[in-house]
Amino acid sequence: MKGYRTCANRILYLRATIMTEKILILDFGSQYTQLIARAVREANVYCEIIPFHKPVEYSPELKGIILSGSPFSVNDEKAPNVDIRAMVARLPVLGICYGAQLTAKNFGGRVEKSDKREYGRAMLQVEKSNVLFESVPSHSQVWMSHGDTILDLPANFDILATTASIPVAAFEKIQEGHQPLFGLQFHPEVYHSEHGKRILRNFLMEVCGCSGDWTPAHFISDTVESLKAQIGDRKVVMAISGGVDSTVAATLISKAIGPRLYGIFVDNGLLRKNEFTQVMETYRQLDLNVKGVDAREHFYTKLAGKSSPEEKRKIIGGTFIEVFDREAKELEDIGLLGQGTIYPDVIESVSVHGPSMTIKSHHNVGGLPDHMHMELVEPLRYLFKDEVRKVGLELGIPPEMLFRHPFPGPGLAIRILGEVTEEKVALLQEADAIYTGALKSFGLYDKVWQAGAILLPVKSVGVMGDERTYEYTVALRAVTSVDGMTADWAHLPYDFLGHVSSEIINQVRGINRVVYDISSKPPATIEWE
């Protein structure tokens, strides 16, 4: 097993064992690059994103290359560039937006600033039948986002589609001795391109010859075998939070090595109501070897008198490390650290414009001690969140755990504005439980991306019966989003909000006023701290 002891060898081995065919996406800095990857994965084809400046490894499983969009113009002095000729000599290539313009320019075409810039919806007219547009209507809506346009195509290139504003919306290269080469000026990966997923699927299946058999079941069986090979007879320790990523990762590792996985679940006193007990029961049902650690009083003591959001975050992260490190030291012969790192964590830490790649360390636990010097076990590092959930369902993890709303790492501490005390936590837990329960009973929970209650450092006068009160205010927050990068406030029904307000005020002694947050991100953030 020595061949798998280094991080680099471990990653290469894991990558090779979880797929038999692969599409490579070269990232030029587009905001849509992850959407391309998600669309490819939806077709059950494995793909990876790498910065454009990273050399392409032409491994046997590589079936094709996609060139992403970019905020640059191909005519910028420092515009990203790659050797597309070398790529298409070996594999099919699809350029999207900037990738299409770069392709045209590199083969001798002309790309200039457009007099008719296209942003948003446009109607695509297919001019020439082609495998790329098989089963795609001759007229369909697509999504444009570009300031340059292709004025002249190179020799041996043909126009496949146009729009009312631009003469070249899609093209192909016709030349013997080369692999297929296509360019799309529009973005097939976004929702607004009505048949974009079909176009991408045609490229994957019909052009690249992918089989589309990368399913959750195959991922599980392949990953379990790779984990057995990586871990051998060693032991793994892992911080488990009750969240989707750490739970699915722990379940996969447990399937590979059983009780040699030692999970540690720390109750920091900042969880949702009854969450610690409920999560521990679920772990018992999943037959996970997890130790629950009650560290509530320790966290409350460390947080006493602290009101700065950043200071609270640092205290919670540092205290967690302290508790986890103490518990891990009680275990014998532990050499591996399990983590629930997922693919967006990896992608977001890769610099598109710099020469090096830096991977985030210890994403799920906020940074573990350097002195631990443990090799990482990260079975989910090539999965997106929706794929993690699909794998979790296949593993038999309860849906109510997999599809819970996102919950901040510092827990309720950043939903309690100002100093955190045990009393305030108890108030917020009750209010939040009423809010969440009502969302579920009204059939609204799955219609919002994230919801939670926030305890404000504000007291106001109220009247209950013949008594005047002077108690706290709670703000309710609910947003709709795809990935949390942007979010709109959820338009919850007035009767629902009225019901929740009444329930919280009547049932939670210490709260006499409820307000609803109607700000979107940007400019506001989802959490208040």
C-alpha positions as CSV (number, residue, x, y, z in Angstrom):
1,M,0.0,0.0,0.0
2,K,3.0,2.4,0.1
3,G,2.2,3.5,-3.4
4,Y,-0.9,5.3,-2.1
5,R,0.6,7.0,0.9
6,T,1.2,10.4,-0.7
7,C,-1.6,12.8,-1.3
8,A,-0.8,13.1,-5.0
9,N,-0.8,9.4,-5.6
10,R,-3.9,9.0,-3.5
11,I,-5.8,11.5,-5.6
12,L,-4.7,10.0,-8.9
13,Y,-5.6,6.5,-7.7
14,L,-9.0,7.6,-6.4
15,R,-9.7,9.5,-9.6
16,A,-8.8,6.5,-11.8
17,T,-11.1,4.2,-9.9
18,I,-14.3,6.2,-9.9
19,M,-14.7,6.5,-13.6
20,T,-13.8,4.8,-16.9
21,E,-14.4,7.7,-19.2
22,K,-14.0,11.4,-18.6
23,I,-14.6,14.8,-20.2
24,L,-12.2,17.7,-19.4
25,I,-13.4,21.2,-19.1
26,L,-10.8,24.0,-19.4
27,D,-11.7,26.9,-17.3
28,F,-11.0,30.4,-18.6
29,G,-12.7,32.1,-15.7
30,S,-16.4,32.0,-16.7
31,Q,-19.1,32.3,-14.0
32,Y,-20.8,29.5,-15.9
33,T,-18.0,26.9,-15.8
34,Q,-19.5,24.9,-12.9
35,L,-22.8,24.9,-14.8
36,I,-21.2,23.2,-17.7
37,A,-19.8,20.5,-15.4
38,R,-23.1,20.0,-13.7
39,A,-24.8,19.6,-17.1
40,V,-22.2,17.0,-18.2
41,R,-22.7,15.1,-14.9
42,E,-26.5,15.2,-15.4
43,A,-25.9,13.2,-18.5
44,N,-24.2,10.6,-16.3
45,V,-20.8,11.4,-17.7
46,Y,-17.8,12.1,-15.4
47,C,-16.0,15.4,-15.9
48,E,-13.3,17.5,-14.3
49,I,-12.6,21.2,-14.4
50,I,-9.0,22.4,-14.6
51,P,-7.5,25.9,-15.2
52,F,-6.7,26.6,-18.8
53,H,-3.0,26.9,-18.1
54,K,-2.7,23.4,-16.6
55,P,-1.3,20.8,-19.1
56,V,-3.9,18.3,-20.5
57,E,-3.2,14.7,-19.5
58,Y,-4.3,12.6,-22.4
59,S,-5.2,9.5,-20.4
60,P,-7.0,6.6,-22.0
61,E,-10.3,7.5,-20.3
62,L,-10.3,11.1,-21.7
63,K,-13.0,11.2,-24.3
64,G,-13.3,14.9,-25.2
65,I,-12.5,18.5,-24.2
66,I,-14.8,21.5,-23.6
67,L,-13.5,25.1,-23.6
68,S,-15.4,27.4,-21.2
69,G,-16.4,31.0,-21.5
70,S,-14.4,33.8,-20.0
71,P,-14.8,37.5,-18.8
72,F,-11.9,38.3,-21.2
73,S,-12.0,39.3,-24.9
74,V,-9.9,37.1,-27.2
75,N,-8.3,40.3,-28.4
76,D,-7.1,41.4,-24.9
77,E,-3.3,41.6,-24.6
78,K,-3.3,39.0,-21.8
79,A,-6.2,36.9,-23.0
80,P,-6.1,33.2,-21.9
81,N,-4.9,31.0,-24.7
82,V,-4.4,27.2,-25.3
83,D,-3.2,25.1,-28.2
84,I,-6.5,24.0,-29.6
85,R,-4.8,22.5,-32.7
86,A,-2.9,20.0,-30.5
87,M,-6.1,19.1,-28.7
88,V,-8.3,18.5,-31.7
89,A,-5.5,16.4,-33.3
90,R,-6.3,13.8,-30.5
91,L,-9.8,14.4,-29.2
92,P,-13.2,16.0,-30.0
93,V,-13.3,19.7,-28.8
94,L,-16.3,21.9,-28.1
95,G,-15.8,25.6,-27.5
96,I,-18.5,27.6,-25.7
97,C,-18.7,31.4,-26.0
98,Y,-15.1,32.6,-25.4
99,G,-14.0,29.0,-26.2
100,A,-15.7,29.3,-29.6
101,Q,-14.2,32.7,-30.3
102,L,-10.7,31.6,-29.3
103,T,-11.1,28.6,-31.6
104,A,-12.1,30.8,-34.5
105,K,-9.2,33.2,-33.9
106,N,-6.5,30.5,-33.4
107,F,-7.4,28.9,-36.8
108,G,-7.2,32.2,-38.7
109,G,-10.7,33.7,-38.3
110,R,-11.6,37.2,-37.3
111,V,-13.2,38.2,-34.0
112,E,-14.0,41.8,-33.2
113,K,-16.1,43.9,-30.8
114,S,-19.7,43.6,-31.8
115,D,-21.9,46.5,-32.8
116,K,-24.9,44.4,-31.6
117,R,-23.8,43.0,-28.2
118,E,-26.0,40.1,-27.1
119,Y,-26.8,39.5,-23.5
120,G,-29.8,37.4,-22.5
121,R,-32.3,35.5,-24.6
122,A,-31.9,35.1,-28.4
123,M,-33.6,32.9,-31.0
124,L,-31.3,30.3,-32.6
125,Q,-31.8,29.4,-36.3
126,V,-30.2,26.1,-37.2
127,E,-28.8,26.5,-40.8
128,K,-27.2,23.1,-41.4
129,S,-28.2,19.7,-40.0
130,N,-25.5,18.2,-37.9
131,V,-25.0,15.6,-35.2
132,L,-24.7,18.4,-32.6
133,F,-28.2,19.6,-33.3
134,E,-29.9,16.2,-33.7
135,S,-33.4,16.2,-32.1
136,V,-33.1,20.0,-31.6
137,P,-35.8,22.2,-33.3
138,S,-34.7,24.5,-36.1
139,H,-35.8,27.5,-34.0
140,S,-35.2,27.6,-30.3
141,Q,-34.3,30.0,-27.5
142,V,-30.7,30.2,-26.3
143,W,-28.8,32.4,-23.8
144,M,-26.1,34.8,-25.0
145,S,-23.5,36.6,-22.9
146,H,-20.8,38.2,-25.1
147,G,-19.4,41.5,-26.3
148,D,-17.3,40.1,-29.2
149,T,-18.5,38.4,-32.3
150,I,-17.0,36.1,-35.0
151,L,-17.0,38.1,-38.2
152,D,-15.1,35.7,-40.4
153,L,-14.7,31.9,-40.0
154,P,-11.4,30.3,-40.9
155,A,-11.0,28.1,-44.0
156,N,-12.6,24.7,-43.7
157,F,-15.1,25.9,-41.1
158,D,-18.9,25.9,-41.7
159,I,-21.7,27.8,-40.0
160,L,-24.2,25.6,-38.3
161,A,-26.5,28.2,-36.7
162,T,-27.2,32.0,-36.6
163,T,-29.3,34.5,-34.7
164,A,-30.9,37.7,-35.8
165,S,-28.0,39.7,-34.4
166,I,-24.9,37.5,-35.1
167,P,-24.0,35.6,-38.3
168,V,-22.1,32.8,-36.5
169,A,-23.9,31.3,-33.5
170,A,-22.5,27.8,-34.0
171,F,-19.9,26.3,-36.3
172,E,-17.9,23.2,-37.1
173,K,-14.5,22.5,-38.6
174,I,-14.5,20.2,-41.7
175,Q,-11.1,18.7,-42.3
176,E,-9.8,15.1,-42.7
177,G,-7.4,13.8,-40.2
178,H,-8.7,15.8,-37.3
179,Q,-11.2,15.0,-34.5
180,P,-14.6,16.9,-34.5
181,L,-14.3,20.5,-33.6
182,F,-17.3,22.7,-32.7
183,G,-18.0,26.1,-31.4
184,L,-21.1,27.6,-29.8
185,Q,-21.4,31.3,-29.3
186,F,-24.3,30.8,-26.8
187,H,-24.3,29.0,-23.4
188,P,-26.0,25.6,-23.7
189,E,-25.4,24.9,-20.0
190,V,-27.8,27.5,-18.6
191,Y,-31.5,27.0,-17.9
192,H,-32.6,29.6,-20.5
193,S,-31.1,27.7,-23.4
194,E,-34.2,25.5,-24.0
195,H,-32.4,22.6,-25.8
196,G,-28.9,23.3,-24.5
197,K,-28.7,20.1,-22.5
198,R,-29.7,18.1,-25.6
199,I,-26.9,19.8,-27.6
200,L,-24.3,18.9,-24.8
201,R,-25.7,15.4,-24.6
202,N,-25.2,15.0,-28.4
203,F,-21.6,16.1,-28.1
204,L,-21.0,13.7,-25.2
205,M,-22.7,10.7,-26.6
206,E,-22.7,11.0,-30.3
207,V,-19.4,12.9,-30.9
208,C,-17.3,11.7,-28.0
209,G,-18.8,8.3,-27.7
210,C,-19.5,8.4,-23.9
211,S,-21.7,5.7,-22.6
212,G,-23.3,7.7,-19.8
213,D,-23.1,5.0,-17.2
214,W,-21.6,7.1,-14.3
215,T,-24.4,6.6,-11.8
216,P,-24.6,6.8,-8.0
217,A,-24.6,3.1,-7.7
218,H,-21.4,2.8,-9.8
219,F,-19.8,5.6,-7.9
220,I,-20.5,3.9,-4.6
221,S,-19.1,0.5,-5.6
222,D,-16.0,2.0,-7.3
223,T,-15.3,4.4,-4.4
224,V,-15.7,1.7,-1.7
225,E,-13.1,-0.4,-3.5
226,S,-10.7,2.6,-3.9
227,L,-11.1,3.5,-0.2
228,K,-10.3,-0.1,0.8
229,A,-7.1,0.1,-1.4
230,Q,-6.1,3.6,0.0
231,I,-6.8,2.8,3.7
232,G,-5.7,-0.8,3.9
233,D,-5.8,-1.9,7.5
234,R,-5.4,1.5,8.9
235,K,-7.9,3.6,11.0
236,V,-9.6,6.8,10.1
237,V,-10.8,9.6,12.4
238,M,-13.4,12.1,11.2
239,A,-15.3,15.1,12.5
240,I,-19.0,14.6,11.7
241,S,-21.4,17.5,11.8
242,G,-24.7,15.9,11.0
243,G,-24.6,17.7,7.6
244,V,-25.0,16.1,4.2
245,D,-21.4,16.1,3.1
246,S,-19.8,14.7,6.3
247,T,-22.6,12.1,6.8
248,V,-22.4,10.7,3.2
249,A,-18.6,10.7,3.3
250,A,-18.6,8.9,6.7
251,T,-21.1,6.3,5.4
252,L,-18.9,5.6,2.3
253,I,-15.8,5.2,4.5
254,S,-17.7,3.0,6.9
255,K,-18.8,0.7,4.0
256,A,-15.2,0.3,3.2
257,I,-13.6,-0.2,6.6
258,G,-16.5,-0.6,9.1
259,P,-15.8,0.3,12.8
260,R,-12.2,1.3,11.9
261,L,-13.8,4.7,11.1
262,Y,-13.9,6.7,14.3
263,G,-16.4,9.5,14.0
264,I,-16.5,12.5,16.5
265,F,-19.7,14.6,16.7
266,V,-19.2,17.6,18.9
267,D,-22.3,19.3,20.4
268,N,-21.1,22.9,20.7
269,G,-24.4,24.1,22.1
270,L,-25.2,26.0,18.9
271,L,-27.2,23.3,17.1
272,R,-30.9,23.3,16.2
273,K,-33.4,22.1,18.8
274,N,-32.9,18.4,19.6
275,E,-30.4,18.1,16.7
276,F,-27.7,16.4,18.6
277,T,-30.0,13.6,19.8
278,Q,-31.6,13.1,16.5
279,V,-28.4,13.0,14.5
280,M,-26.8,10.5,16.9
281,E,-29.9,8.3,16.5
282,T,-29.6,8.4,12.7
283,Y,-25.9,7.5,13.0
284,R,-26.8,4.6,15.2
285,Q,-29.3,3.4,12.5
286,L,-26.6,3.7,9.8
287,D,-24.3,1.6,12.0
288,L,-21.7,4.3,12.1
289,N,-19.0,4.3,14.8
290,V,-19.6,7.8,16.1
291,K,-18.8,9.3,19.6
292,G,-21.0,12.2,20.7
293,V,-19.1,14.8,22.7
294,D,-21.1,17.2,25.0
295,A,-19.0,20.4,24.9
296,R,-21.8,23.0,25.3
297,E,-20.6,24.6,28.5
298,H,-17.1,24.8,27.2
299,F,-18.2,26.7,24.1
300,Y,-20.5,29.0,26.1
301,T,-17.7,29.9,28.5
302,K,-15.4,30.7,25.6
303,L,-18.1,32.9,23.9
304,A,-19.0,34.8,27.1
305,G,-18.8,38.6,26.5
306,K,-18.0,38.3,22.8
307,S,-20.2,40.1,20.3
308,S,-18.1,40.6,17.2
309,P,-19.2,38.2,14.4
310,E,-15.6,37.5,13.3
311,E,-14.4,37.0,16.9
312,K,-17.3,34.6,17.5
313,R,-16.4,32.6,14.4
314,K,-12.8,32.3,15.4
315,I,-13.6,31.3,18.9
316,I,-16.0,28.6,17.7
317,G,-13.5,27.3,15.1
318,G,-10.6,27.3,17.6
319,T,-12.6,25.7,20.3
320,F,-13.8,23.0,17.9
321,I,-10.2,22.2,17.0
322,E,-9.3,22.0,20.7
323,V,-12.1,19.6,21.5
324,F,-11.6,17.4,18.3
325,D,-7.8,17.3,18.9
326,R,-8.3,16.2,22.5
327,E,-10.8,13.4,21.5
328,A,-8.6,12.2,18.6
329,K,-5.5,11.9,20.8
330,E,-7.4,9.4,23.0
331,L,-7.6,7.1,20.0
332,E,-4.7,4.8,19.1
333,D,-2.9,4.3,15.8
334,I,-4.9,6.8,13.8
335,G,-3.1,7.9,10.7
336,L,-5.9,9.1,8.4
337,L,-8.3,12.0,8.6
338,G,-11.7,11.7,6.8
339,Q,-13.4,14.8,5.4
340,G,-16.5,15.7,3.4
341,T,-14.8,18.0,0.9
342,I,-16.9,18.3,-2.2
343,Y,-16.0,19.4,-5.7
344,P,-17.0,23.1,-5.5
345,D,-14.6,23.4,-2.5
346,V,-11.8,22.2,-4.8
347,I,-12.8,24.3,-7.8
348,E,-13.1,27.5,-5.9
349,S,-9.6,27.2,-4.5
350,V,-8.0,26.9,-7.9
351,S,-6.6,30.1,-9.4
352,V,-7.5,30.4,-13.1
353,H,-5.1,33.2,-13.7
354,G,-2.1,32.0,-11.5
355,P,0.4,29.3,-12.2
356,S,-0.4,27.1,-9.2
357,M,-3.2,25.2,-7.7
358,T,-4.0,25.6,-4.0
359,I,-6.6,23.3,-2.5
360,K,-8.6,24.4,0.6
361,S,-7.5,22.5,3.6
362,H,-10.0,21.0,6.1
363,H,-13.0,22.8,4.6
364,N,-15.6,21.0,6.6
365,V,-14.1,21.5,10.0
366,G,-12.7,25.0,9.7
367,G,-9.0,24.0,9.8
368,L,-7.5,21.2,11.9
369,P,-4.2,21.4,13.6
370,D,-1.1,21.3,11.4
371,H,0.6,19.1,13.9
372,M,-1.8,16.2,13.2
373,H,0.0,15.5,9.9
374,M,-2.7,13.1,8.7
375,E,-3.3,11.9,5.2
376,L,-6.7,12.9,4.0
377,V,-9.5,10.6,3.0
378,E,-12.0,12.6,0.9
379,P,-14.4,10.3,-1.0
380,L,-16.6,13.1,-2.2
381,R,-14.0,15.5,-3.6
382,Y,-15.2,15.1,-7.2
383,L,-18.9,15.4,-6.5
384,F,-21.3,18.4,-6.6
385,K,-23.8,18.8,-3.8
386,D,-26.8,17.4,-5.7
387,E,-24.7,14.3,-6.6
388,V,-23.8,13.9,-2.9
389,R,-27.5,13.8,-2.1
390,K,-28.1,11.2,-4.9
391,V,-25.3,9.0,-3.5
392,G,-26.7,9.5,0.0
393,L,-30.1,8.2,-1.1
394,E,-28.5,5.2,-2.7
395,L,-26.7,4.5,0.6
396,G,-30.0,4.6,2.5
397,I,-29.4,7.8,4.4
398,P,-32.8,9.3,5.5
399,P,-34.1,12.0,3.0
400,E,-34.9,14.3,5.9
401,M,-31.1,14.4,6.7
402,L,-30.0,14.7,3.0
403,F,-32.4,17.5,2.1
404,R,-32.2,19.7,5.1
405,H,-31.6,23.4,4.5
406,P,-28.0,24.5,4.7
407,F,-26.9,25.4,8.2
408,P,-23.9,27.6,9.0
409,G,-20.8,26.1,10.4
410,P,-20.8,28.4,13.5
411,G,-24.4,27.3,14.0
412,L,-26.8,29.6,15.9
413,A,-24.0,31.8,17.1
414,I,-24.2,33.9,13.9
415,R,-28.0,33.9,14.1
416,I,-27.8,35.5,17.6
417,L,-26.6,39.1,17.0
418,G,-24.4,40.2,19.8
419,E,-23.2,38.1,22.8
420,V,-24.2,34.4,22.8
421,T,-25.6,33.0,26.0
422,E,-27.3,29.7,26.9
423,E,-30.5,31.6,27.5
424,K,-30.5,33.2,24.0
425,V,-29.7,29.9,22.4
426,A,-32.7,28.3,24.0
427,L,-35.0,31.1,22.9
428,L,-33.7,30.9,19.3
429,Q,-33.9,27.1,19.2
430,E,-37.6,27.2,20.2
431,A,-38.4,29.9,17.7
432,D,-36.5,28.2,14.9
433,A,-38.2,24.9,15.6
434,I,-41.6,26.5,15.3
435,Y,-40.6,28.2,12.1
436,T,-39.1,25.1,10.5
437,G,-42.0,22.9,11.6
438,A,-44.5,25.3,10.1
439,L,-42.6,25.4,6.8
440,K,-42.9,21.6,6.6
441,S,-46.6,21.5,7.7
442,F,-47.6,24.2,5.2
443,G,-45.7,22.4,2.4
444,L,-43.2,25.2,2.0
445,Y,-40.0,23.7,3.3
446,D,-38.9,22.2,0.0
447,K,-39.8,25.4,-1.9
448,V,-37.2,27.6,-0.2
449,W,-33.4,27.0,-0.4
450,Q,-32.7,28.1,3.2
451,A,-34.7,29.4,6.1
452,G,-33.9,30.3,9.7
453,A,-34.7,32.6,12.6
454,I,-32.4,35.3,13.9
455,L,-32.5,36.6,17.4
456,L,-32.0,40.4,17.4
457,P,-30.2,42.4,20.2
458,V,-33.4,44.5,20.4
459,K,-36.1,44.5,23.0
460,S,-39.4,46.2,22.5
461,V,-42.6,46.8,24.4
462,G,-45.5,44.5,24.0
463,V,-48.9,43.7,25.5
464,M,-50.0,40.3,26.6
465,G,-53.4,40.3,28.4
466,D,-53.3,43.0,30.9
467,E,-49.5,42.9,31.2
468,R,-46.9,44.9,29.4
469,T,-43.8,43.0,28.2
470,Y,-40.3,44.1,27.3
471,E,-38.8,41.2,25.3
472,Y,-36.7,40.2,22.3
473,T,-37.4,40.4,18.6
474,V,-37.0,37.6,16.2
475,A,-36.4,38.0,12.4
476,L,-37.5,35.3,10.0
477,R,-35.3,34.7,7.0
478,A,-36.2,32.5,3.9
479,V,-34.5,32.7,0.5
480,T,-34.7,31.0,-2.9
481,S,-31.4,30.1,-4.6
482,V,-29.5,27.6,-6.7
483,D,-26.1,27.6,-5.0
484,G,-26.2,30.4,-2.4
485,M,-24.0,32.7,-4.5
486,T,-27.1,34.8,-5.2
487,A,-30.5,34.6,-3.4
488,D,-33.9,36.2,-3.5
489,W,-36.1,36.6,-0.5
490,A,-38.9,34.0,-0.5
491,H,-42.4,35.3,-1.0
492,L,-44.0,33.3,1.8
493,P,-47.8,33.7,2.1
494,Y,-49.1,36.2,4.6
495,D,-51.3,33.7,6.4
496,F,-48.3,31.5,6.9
497,L,-46.2,34.4,8.3
498,G,-49.1,35.4,10.6
499,H,-49.4,31.8,11.9
500,V,-45.7,31.5,12.6
501,S,-45.6,34.9,14.3
502,S,-48.5,34.0,16.6
503,E,-47.0,30.6,17.5
504,I,-43.6,32.0,18.4
505,I,-45.0,34.9,20.5
506,N,-47.5,32.6,22.3
507,Q,-45.1,29.7,22.9
508,V,-41.7,31.3,23.5
509,R,-41.6,33.3,26.6
510,G,-39.0,36.1,26.1
511,I,-40.0,36.9,22.5
512,N,-42.9,39.4,21.8
513,R,-42.2,40.6,18.2
514,V,-41.6,38.8,14.9
515,V,-40.4,40.5,11.7
516,Y,-39.7,39.1,8.2
517,D,-36.5,39.9,6.2
518,I,-37.2,40.9,2.6
519,S,-33.7,41.7,1.4
520,S,-31.9,39.7,-1.3
521,K,-28.3,38.7,-1.9
522,P,-26.7,40.9,-3.1
523,P,-26.6,43.4,-1.4
524,A,-27.5,41.6,1.8
525,T,-26.0,38.2,2.8
526,I,-28.2,35.2,3.6
527,E,-27.0,35.0,7.2
528,W,-27.0,38.2,9.3
529,E,-23.5,37.7,10.6
